[in-house]
């Protein structure tokens, strides 16, 4: 995976300020990570025959390691593409 630059102008077009964009992308990265953890848990539960044993830690060998894109990179790409939906909270006066 190579390093790509982030076009800041395309980020500024979607939000009023950069802090708001960072908060949105951070939240999206957390959602992507949660989804990955959930998918891995479901996969492990389907493969696991002996239910109820949680004290054993499954070790991952280097041959089984699958390199995935970083969650922050995925979140930034989704934000720039416009596939991230967000809403602003009402201001309390």
N, CA, C and O atoms as CSV, one atom per row, in Angstrom:
chain,resi,resn,atom,element,x,y,z
A,1,UNK,N,N,0.839,-1.176,0.000
A,1,UNK,CA,C,0.000,0.000,0.000
A,1,UNK,C,C,0.884,1.239,0.000
A,1,UNK,O,O,1.725,1.427,0.879
A,2,UNK,N,N,0.677,2.056,-0.980
A,2,UNK,CA,C,1.467,3.260,-1.091
A,2,UNK,C,C,0.847,4.419,-0.332
A,2,UNK,O,O,-0.313,4.364,0.079
A,3,UNK,N,N,1.620,5.445,-0.155
A,3,UNK,CA,C,1.143,6.641,0.533
A,3,UNK,C,C,0.495,7.556,-0.492
A,3,UNK,O,O,1.074,7.839,-1.541
A,4,UNK,N,N,-0.720,8.018,-0.180
A,4,UNK,CA,C,-1.420,8.944,-1.061
A,4,UNK,C,C,-1.676,10.236,-0.307
A,4,UNK,O,O,-1.895,10.227,0.904
A,5,UNK,N,N,-1.646,11.338,-1.027
A,5,UNK,CA,C,-1.940,12.618,-0.403
A,5,UNK,C,C,-3.450,12.793,-0.282
A,5,UNK,O,O,-4.215,12.256,-1.083
A,6,UNK,N,N,-3.860,13.540,0.716
A,6,UNK,CA,C,-5.278,13.802,0.937
A,6,UNK,C,C,-5.593,15.184,0.375
A,6,UNK,O,O,-4.999,16.175,0.798
A,7,UNK,N,N,-6.520,15.257,-0.570
A,7,UNK,CA,C,-6.876,16.568,-1.132
A,7,UNK,C,C,-7.714,17.377,-0.131
A,7,UNK,O,O,-8.910,17.134,0.032
A,8,UNK,N,N,-7.076,18.326,0.525
A,8,UNK,CA,C,-7.754,19.103,1.562
A,8,UNK,C,C,-8.898,19.947,1.005
A,8,UNK,O,O,-9.879,20.190,1.708
A,9,UNK,N,N,-8.792,20.386,-0.217
A,9,UNK,CA,C,-9.868,21.198,-0.811
A,9,UNK,C,C,-11.173,20.409,-0.915
A,9,UNK,O,O,-12.256,20.957,-0.709
A,10,UNK,N,N,-11.064,19.125,-1.236
A,10,UNK,CA,C,-12.283,18.314,-1.349
A,10,UNK,C,C,-12.911,18.084,0.023
A,10,UNK,O,O,-14.123,17.891,0.122
A,11,UNK,N,N,-12.106,18.102,1.071
A,11,UNK,CA,C,-12.646,17.990,2.436
A,11,UNK,C,C,-13.327,19.289,2.824
A,11,UNK,O,O,-14.419,19.270,3.393
A,12,UNK,N,N,-12.697,20.419,2.525
A,12,UNK,CA,C,-13.261,21.719,2.878
A,12,UNK,C,C,-14.572,22.007,2.155
A,12,UNK,O,O,-15.388,22.786,2.648
A,13,UNK,N,N,-14.787,21.386,0.989
A,13,UNK,CA,C,-16.029,21.600,0.245
A,13,UNK,C,C,-17.229,20.968,0.940
A,13,UNK,O,O,-18.360,21.403,0.724
A,14,UNK,N,N,-17.010,19.961,1.762
A,14,UNK,CA,C,-18.097,19.204,2.372
A,14,UNK,C,C,-18.516,19.709,3.752
A,14,UNK,O,O,-19.635,19.433,4.186
A,15,UNK,N,N,-17.654,20.436,4.445
A,15,UNK,CA,C,-17.958,20.894,5.803
A,15,UNK,C,C,-17.586,22.358,5.967
A,15,UNK,O,O,-16.905,22.947,5.128
A,16,UNK,N,N,-18.056,22.933,7.080
A,16,UNK,CA,C,-17.777,24.344,7.340
A,16,UNK,C,C,-16.350,24.571,7.849
A,16,UNK,O,O,-15.715,25.570,7.510
A,17,UNK,N,N,-15.853,23.634,8.665
A,17,UNK,CA,C,-14.481,23.791,9.151
A,17,UNK,C,C,-13.788,22.433,9.228
A,17,UNK,O,O,-14.437,21.387,9.206
A,18,UNK,N,N,-12.482,22.465,9.317
A,18,UNK,CA,C,-11.688,21.245,9.289
A,18,UNK,C,C,-11.876,20.414,10.557
A,18,UNK,O,O,-11.811,19.186,10.500
A,19,UNK,N,N,-12.110,21.066,11.705
A,19,UNK,CA,C,-12.334,20.336,12.947
A,19,UNK,C,C,-13.565,19.438,12.825
A,19,UNK,O,O,-13.560,18.296,13.285
A,20,UNK,N,N,-14.597,19.957,12.212
A,20,UNK,CA,C,-15.812,19.169,12.002
A,20,UNK,C,C,-15.522,17.951,11.118
A,20,UNK,O,O,-16.019,16.857,11.382
A,21,UNK,N,N,-14.727,18.141,10.084
A,21,UNK,CA,C,-14.374,17.037,9.189
A,21,UNK,C,C,-13.574,15.970,9.921
A,21,UNK,O,O,-13.803,14.777,9.719
A,22,UNK,N,N,-12.641,16.383,10.767
A,22,UNK,CA,C,-11.836,15.428,11.522
A,22,UNK,C,C,-12.713,14.625,12.478
A,22,UNK,O,O,-12.528,13.417,12.620
A,23,UNK,N,N,-13.659,15.280,13.129
A,23,UNK,CA,C,-14.578,14.584,14.038
A,23,UNK,C,C,-15.434,13.569,13.281
A,23,UNK,O,O,-15.646,12.456,13.762
A,24,UNK,N,N,-15.916,13.939,12.123
A,24,UNK,CA,C,-16.747,13.042,11.314
A,24,UNK,C,C,-15.936,11.834,10.855
A,24,UNK,O,O,-16.395,10.696,10.955
A,25,UNK,N,N,-14.731,12.086,10.351
A,25,UNK,CA,C,-13.890,10.987,9.868
A,25,UNK,C,C,-13.438,10.093,11.016
A,25,UNK,O,O,-13.303,8.883,10.837
A,26,UNK,N,N,-13.206,10.661,12.175
A,26,UNK,CA,C,-12.835,9.866,13.342
A,26,UNK,C,C,-13.972,8.932,13.748
A,26,UNK,O,O,-13.750,7.756,14.037
A,27,UNK,N,N,-15.177,9.462,13.768
A,27,UNK,CA,C,-16.337,8.636,14.084
A,27,UNK,C,C,-16.537,7.530,13.063
A,27,UNK,O,O,-16.888,6.406,13.422
A,28,UNK,N,N,-16.317,7.840,11.806
A,28,UNK,CA,C,-16.452,6.836,10.747
A,28,UNK,C,C,-15.381,5.760,10.886
A,28,UNK,O,O,-15.656,4.582,10.656
A,29,UNK,N,N,-14.167,6.148,11.259
A,29,UNK,CA,C,-13.097,5.165,11.457
A,29,UNK,C,C,-13.446,4.212,12.596
A,29,UNK,O,O,-13.164,3.017,12.519
A,30,UNK,N,N,-14.058,4.744,13.652
A,30,UNK,CA,C,-14.495,3.887,14.755
A,30,UNK,C,C,-15.561,2.898,14.288
A,30,UNK,O,O,-15.547,1.735,14.690
A,31,UNK,N,N,-16.480,3.353,13.447
A,31,UNK,CA,C,-17.513,2.459,12.919
A,31,UNK,C,C,-16.907,1.363,12.043
A,31,UNK,O,O,-17.326,0.207,12.116
A,32,UNK,N,N,-15.939,1.716,11.230
A,32,UNK,CA,C,-15.267,0.734,10.368
A,32,UNK,C,C,-14.560,-0.311,11.230
A,32,UNK,O,O,-14.633,-1.506,10.947
A,33,UNK,N,N,-13.872,0.145,12.285
A,33,UNK,CA,C,-13.171,-0.774,13.172
A,33,UNK,C,C,-14.159,-1.689,13.903
A,33,UNK,O,O,-13.931,-2.894,14.013
A,34,UNK,N,N,-15.254,-1.111,14.402
A,34,UNK,CA,C,-16.275,-1.918,15.074
A,34,UNK,C,C,-16.841,-2.980,14.146
A,34,UNK,O,O,-17.074,-4.114,14.564
A,35,UNK,N,N,-17.061,-2.618,12.897
A,35,UNK,CA,C,-17.586,-3.577,11.919
A,35,UNK,C,C,-16.582,-4.701,11.667
A,35,UNK,O,O,-16.966,-5.865,11.559
A,36,UNK,N,N,-15.310,-4.358,11.576
A,36,UNK,CA,C,-14.278,-5.384,11.370
A,36,UNK,C,C,-14.209,-6.338,12.559
A,36,UNK,O,O,-14.096,-7.550,12.378
A,37,UNK,N,N,-14.276,-5.796,13.769
A,37,UNK,CA,C,-14.241,-6.631,14.968
A,37,UNK,C,C,-15.459,-7.538,15.015
A,37,UNK,O,O,-15.343,-8.717,15.350
A,38,UNK,N,N,-16.623,-7.001,14.684
A,38,UNK,CA,C,-17.851,-7.785,14.676
A,38,UNK,C,C,-17.772,-8.916,13.655
A,38,UNK,O,O,-18.147,-10.049,13.955
A,39,UNK,N,N,-17.288,-8.617,12.453
A,39,UNK,CA,C,-17.161,-9.644,11.421
A,39,UNK,C,C,-16.180,-10.738,11.848
A,39,UNK,O,O,-16.429,-11.920,11.614
A,40,UNK,N,N,-15.073,-10.347,12.471
A,40,UNK,CA,C,-14.094,-11.331,12.940
A,40,UNK,C,C,-14.686,-12.191,14.054
A,40,UNK,O,O,-14.433,-13.395,14.107
A,41,UNK,N,N,-15.468,-11.588,14.940
A,41,UNK,CA,C,-16.102,-12.341,16.023
A,41,UNK,C,C,-17.109,-13.341,15.475
A,41,UNK,O,O,-17.182,-14.476,15.945
A,42,UNK,N,N,-17.882,-12.921,14.487
A,42,UNK,CA,C,-18.858,-13.820,13.874
A,42,UNK,C,C,-18.149,-14.978,13.185
A,42,UNK,O,O,-18.574,-16.128,13.292
A,43,UNK,N,N,-17.071,-14.670,12.481
A,43,UNK,CA,C,-16.312,-15.712,11.788
A,43,UNK,C,C,-15.720,-16.707,12.790
A,43,UNK,O,O,-15.772,-17.918,12.574
A,44,UNK,N,N,-15.159,-16.189,13.885
A,44,UNK,CA,C,-14.584,-17.063,14.907
A,44,UNK,C,C,-15.663,-17.912,15.572
A,44,UNK,O,O,-15.432,-19.085,15.864
A,45,UNK,N,N,-16.830,-17.338,15.811
A,45,UNK,CA,C,-17.922,-18.083,16.449
A,45,UNK,C,C,-18.424,-19.199,15.539
A,45,UNK,O,O,-18.786,-20.274,16.017
A,46,UNK,N,N,-18.447,-18.952,14.241
A,46,UNK,CA,C,-18.892,-19.983,13.306
A,46,UNK,C,C,-17.880,-21.124,13.207
A,46,UNK,O,O,-18.262,-22.279,13.020
A,47,UNK,N,N,-16.610,-20.806,13.329
A,47,UNK,CA,C,-15.564,-21.821,13.226
A,47,UNK,C,C,-15.362,-22.571,14.533
A,47,UNK,O,O,-14.868,-23.698,14.535
A,48,UNK,N,N,-15.738,-21.956,15.638
A,48,UNK,CA,C,-15.500,-22.533,16.960
A,48,UNK,C,C,-16.487,-23.652,17.243
A,48,UNK,O,O,-17.697,-23.464,17.121
A,49,UNK,N,N,-15.975,-24.814,17.621
A,49,UNK,CA,C,-16.828,-25.949,17.943
A,49,UNK,C,C,-17.144,-26.016,19.429
A,49,UNK,O,O,-18.241,-26.421,19.815
A,50,UNK,N,N,-16.191,-25.623,20.264
A,50,UNK,CA,C,-16.358,-25.724,21.708
A,50,UNK,C,C,-16.786,-24.367,22.264
A,50,UNK,O,O,-15.951,-23.505,22.535
A,51,UNK,N,N,-18.089,-24.190,22.429
A,51,UNK,CA,C,-18.610,-22.931,22.946
A,51,UNK,C,C,-18.407,-22.852,24.455
A,51,UNK,O,O,-18.377,-23.872,25.144
A,52,UNK,N,N,-18.271,-21.655,24.945
A,52,UNK,CA,C,-18.153,-21.452,26.376
A,52,UNK,C,C,-16.723,-21.395,26.883
A,52,UNK,O,O,-16.519,-21.145,28.071
A,53,UNK,N,N,-15.734,-21.614,26.046
A,53,UNK,CA,C,-14.344,-21.551,26.476
A,53,UNK,C,C,-13.774,-20.226,25.993
A,53,UNK,O,O,-13.481,-20.048,24.810
A,54,UNK,N,N,-13.622,-19.299,26.936
A,54,UNK,CA,C,-13.147,-17.969,26.573
A,54,UNK,C,C,-11.780,-17.658,27.166
A,54,UNK,O,O,-11.239,-16.577,26.934
A,55,UNK,N,N,-11.212,-18.594,27.934
A,55,UNK,CA,C,-9.934,-18.312,28.552
A,55,UNK,C,C,-8.756,-18.645,27.650
A,55,UNK,O,O,-7.615,-18.331,27.991
A,56,UNK,N,N,-9.002,-19.264,26.526
A,56,UNK,CA,C,-7.939,-19.587,25.599
A,56,UNK,C,C,-7.793,-18.463,24.571
A,56,UNK,O,O,-8.772,-18.011,23.977
A,57,UNK,N,N,-6.568,-18.032,24.381
A,57,UNK,CA,C,-6.302,-16.975,23.409
A,57,UNK,C,C,-5.786,-17.625,22.138
A,57,UNK,O,O,-4.789,-18.347,22.151
A,58,UNK,N,N,-6.472,-17.363,21.053
A,58,UNK,CA,C,-6.074,-17.932,19.773
A,58,UNK,C,C,-4.926,-17.107,19.196
A,58,UNK,O,O,-5.052,-15.897,19.006
A,59,UNK,N,N,-3.821,-17.767,18.924
A,59,UNK,CA,C,-2.673,-17.075,18.361
A,59,UNK,C,C,-2.760,-17.095,16.836
A,59,UNK,O,O,-3.109,-18.108,16.229
A,60,UNK,N,N,-2.441,-15.970,16.243
A,60,UNK,CA,C,-2.475,-15.849,14.792
A,60,UNK,C,C,-1.060,-15.998,14.264
A,60,UNK,O,O,-0.152,-15.274,14.673
A,61,UNK,N,N,-0.882,-16.930,13.366
A,61,UNK,CA,C,0.443,-17.125,12.789
A,61,UNK,C,C,0.671,-16.107,11.669
A,61,UNK,O,O,-0.291,-15.599,11.092
A,62,UNK,N,N,1.919,-15.809,11.362
A,62,UNK,CA,C,2.204,-14.841,10.299
A,62,UNK,C,C,1.647,-15.260,8.938
A,62,UNK,O,O,1.364,-14.406,8.097
A,63,UNK,N,N,1.490,-16.551,8.717
A,63,UNK,CA,C,0.958,-17.025,7.446
A,63,UNK,C,C,-0.534,-16.707,7.316
A,63,UNK,O,O,-1.044,-16.545,6.207
A,64,UNK,N,N,-1.231,-16.619,8.454
A,64,UNK,CA,C,-2.672,-16.360,8.449
A,64,UNK,C,C,-3.012,-14.874,8.463
A,64,UNK,O,O,-4.179,-14.507,8.323
A,65,UNK,N,N,-2.014,-14.021,8.629
A,65,UNK,CA,C,-2.247,-12.583,8.735
A,65,UNK,C,C,-2.709,-12.013,7.395
A,65,UNK,O,O,-2.097,-12.260,6.356
A,66,UNK,N,N,-3.791,-11.253,7.436
A,66,UNK,CA,C,-4.321,-10.604,6.240
A,66,UNK,C,C,-4.186,-9.098,6.447
A,66,UNK,O,O,-4.754,-8.536,7.383
A,67,UNK,N,N,-3.434,-8.459,5.568
A,67,UNK,CA,C,-3.238,-7.016,5.684
A,67,UNK,C,C,-4.434,-6.293,5.080
A,67,UNK,O,O,-4.812,-6.533,3.933
A,68,UNK,N,N,-5.018,-5.410,5.871
A,68,UNK,CA,C,-6.173,-4.638,5.419
A,68,UNK,C,C,-5.814,-3.155,5.442
A,68,UNK,O,O,-4.842,-2.740,6.072
A,69,UNK,N,N,-6.620,-2.375,4.742
A,69,UNK,CA,C,-6.404,-0.930,4.760
A,69,UNK,C,C,-6.688,-0.412,6.161
A,69,UNK,O,O,-7.549,-0.944,6.862
A,70,UNK,N,N,-5.980,0.604,6.562
A,70,UNK,CA,C,-6.193,1.196,7.881
A,70,UNK,C,C,-7.566,1.841,7.938
A,70,UNK,O,O,-8.077,2.359,6.944
A,71,UNK,N,N,-8.148,1.794,9.127
A,71,UNK,CA,C,-9.505,2.314,9.274
A,71,UNK,C,C,-9.578,3.813,9.005
A,71,UNK,O,O,-10.578,4.302,8.479
A,72,UNK,N,N,-8.533,4.538,9.359
A,72,UNK,CA,C,-8.543,5.971,9.093
A,72,UNK,C,C,-8.501,6.254,7.593
A,72,UNK,O,O,-9.152,7.183,7.113
A,73,UNK,N,N,-7.731,5.449,6.853
A,73,UNK,CA,C,-7.667,5.620,5.400
A,73,UNK,C,C,-9.017,5.332,4.758
A,73,UNK,O,O,-9.450,6.047,3.854
A,74,UNK,N,N,-9.680,4.279,5.233
A,74,UNK,CA,C,-11.007,3.935,4.711
A,74,UNK,C,C,-11.993,5.056,5.023
A,74,UNK,O,O,-12.789,5.437,4.166
A,75,UNK,N,N,-11.944,5.587,6.248
A,75,UNK,CA,C,-12.867,6.644,6.647
A,75,UNK,C,C,-12.653,7.917,5.833
A,75,UNK,O,O,-13.624,8.564,5.439
A,76,UNK,N,N,-11.402,8.287,5.577
A,76,UNK,CA,C,-11.116,9.483,4.780
A,76,UNK,C,C,-11.620,9.302,3.352
A,76,UNK,O,O,-12.224,10.213,2.785
A,77,UNK,N,N,-11.375,8.129,2.771
A,77,UNK,CA,C,-11.855,7.865,1.409
A,77,UNK,C,C,-13.377,7.919,1.331
A,77,UNK,O,O,-13.932,8.479,0.386
A,78,UNK,N,N,-14.050,7.338,2.322
A,78,UNK,CA,C,-15.514,7.364,2.336
A,78,UNK,C,C,-16.031,8.787,2.482
A,78,UNK,O,O,-17.032,9.148,1.863
A,79,UNK,N,N,-15.355,9.602,3.298
A,79,UNK,CA,C,-15.769,10.992,3.487
A,79,UNK,C,C,-15.611,11.778,2.191
A,79,UNK,O,O,-16.507,12.529,1.806
A,80,UNK,N,N,-14.488,11.612,1.523
A,80,UNK,CA,C,-14.231,12.347,0.280
A,80,UNK,C,C,-15.200,11.908,-0.810
A,80,UNK,O,O,-15.652,12.735,-1.601
A,81,UNK,N,N,-15.528,10.605,-0.863
A,81,UNK,CA,C,-16.481,10.103,-1.861
A,81,UNK,C,C,-17.905,10.563,-1.592
A,81,UNK,O,O,-18.741,10.558,-2.495
A,82,UNK,N,N,-18.185,10.962,-0.352
A,82,UNK,CA,C,-19.520,11.412,-0.004
A,82,UNK,C,C,-20.431,10.306,0.494
A,82,UNK,O,O,-21.647,10.491,0.552
A,83,UNK,N,N,-19.869,9.158,0.857
A,83,UNK,CA,C,-20.711,8.063,1.322
A,83,UNK,C,C,-20.909,8.062,2.834
A,83,UNK,O,O,-21.526,7.140,3.367
A,84,UNK,N,N,-20.401,9.072,3.535
A,84,UNK,CA,C,-20.579,9.184,4.983
A,84,UNK,C,C,-21.713,10.175,5.245
A,84,UNK,O,O,-21.710,11.296,4.737
A,85,UNK,N,N,-22.668,9.742,6.040
A,85,UNK,CA,C,-23.794,10.619,6.411
A,85,UNK,C,C,-23.617,11.051,7.855
A,85,UNK,O,O,-23.234,10.241,8.700
A,86,UNK,N,N,-23.887,12.303,8.148
A,86,UNK,CA,C,-23.804,12.812,9.504
A,86,UNK,C,C,-24.837,13.900,9.688
A,86,UNK,O,O,-25.377,14.447,8.726
A,87,UNK,N,N,-25.099,14.202,10.946
A,87,UNK,CA,C,-26.013,15.294,11.265
A,87,UNK,C,C,-25.429,16.084,12.405
A,87,UNK,O,O,-24.682,15.559,13.230
A,88,UNK,N,N,-25.777,17.349,12.444
A,88,UNK,CA,C,-25.302,18.211,13.505
A,88,UNK,C,C,-26.275,18.172,14.668
A,88,UNK,O,O,-27.486,18.067,14.474
A,89,UNK,N,N,-25.744,18.256,15.865
A,89,UNK,CA,C,-26.583,18.306,17.049
A,89,UNK,C,C,-27.143,19.714,17.191
A,89,UNK,O,O,-26.527,20.697,16.780
A,90,UNK,N,N,-28.320,19.778,17.779
A,90,UNK,CA,C,-28.937,21.076,18.030
A,90,UNK,C,C,-28.158,21.817,19.107
A,90,UNK,O,O,-27.706,21.213,20.080
A,91,UNK,N,N,-28.002,23.118,18.935
A,91,UNK,CA,C,-27.324,23.923,19.950
A,91,UNK,C,C,-28.293,24.192,21.089
A,91,UNK,O,O,-29.462,24.514,20.877
A,92,UNK,N,N,-27.776,24.052,22.300
A,92,UNK,CA,C,-28.589,24.347,23.488
A,92,UNK,C,C,-28.391,25.799,23.843
A,92,UNK,O,O,-27.266,26.254,24.047
A,93,UNK,N,N,-29.505,26.535,23.916
A,93,UNK,CA,C,-29.367,27.963,24.205
A,93,UNK,C,C,-29.745,28.301,25.614
A,93,UNK,O,O,-29.682,29.465,26.009
